[in-house]
């Protein structure tokens, strides 16, 4: 089973606010804070495989004062999931 992950990085944003707005989007399964640098807030959205939510996510962000520094989508495949699970820390 594959899916889509959206990776976002912001300045001038708080995780609780981002989480609340993104979880309200139909098709967003999880919102997780990721390690980041330069004082940015990095977030990963796990989305349903059949949904391309980039436009909806962008429209939500546009309604805020957050500064979007990064926005990319990655498709999750079984191979990627296996690599993530077996990666050494």
N, C-alpha and C positions, 0 to 999 in steps of 0.2 A: 504494500500500500504506500503510495507516494503522496506527497502533499506539497504545499508551498510555504516557505518561510519568508517573511519580509523583515529586513534588517533596517532599523532607523536609528539615526543619531541626532540629538537635539542639543541646543543650548537654550537657556531661558525656559526650561521645562522641568516640572517635578514628576517623578515616576507615578505617584498616586493619580495625578491628573491625566497623564498619558494612558495609564492603565484603565481608568474609568471610561475615557472616551473611546479607546480602541476596543474594549470588551463589549461596548454597546453596538459594535458593528456586527451584523449578521454574517456568520462565516468565520469570524475570528475565534479560534479555539482557546488559545492561551496567549498571555502577554507576560514576557519575562524580561527582567533587567539583566543586561549583559555587562561584563567588565568593559570599562572604557578608559580613555585617557584624555588629557587636556580639559578636564572638567566637564566633558560632554556626558549626556545621558544616552546610553545605548540600550536599545530595546529590540527584542525579537518577537514578532507576531507569528504564531503558528496558525495557519489557515486551512480550511477545508480544501482538499485536492481539486475539487471542481470549480472553485471560485478564484477569479482574479480580482483581488480587492484593492489593487493599487489606486484606482481612481477614487474609490470611496474613502480610503485612508487619507489620500491627499486632500480631499475636500474637508475632512474632519480637521486636519492639521491647519488648513487655510483659515479656519474660523478662530484660530488662537493666535497668540503672540509668540509662539514657539518659533525658534529658528531651526529649520531643517538642514542639517549638515551632511547627512547621508541617507540614501533611500535605495535599497536594492532588493531584488527578489532572487531567491534560490529555490530550485525544485528539489524536494527531498526524494531520493530514490532509496531502494533497499541497500544498495552499495554504500551510499553516503551515510545512512543510518548505522550500518554495520561498522563503518570506519569510525564514526563518532563514538559508538559504544566500546570499541576496542582500542581507542586512542589512549596512549599513556599520558599521564599528567606530569 
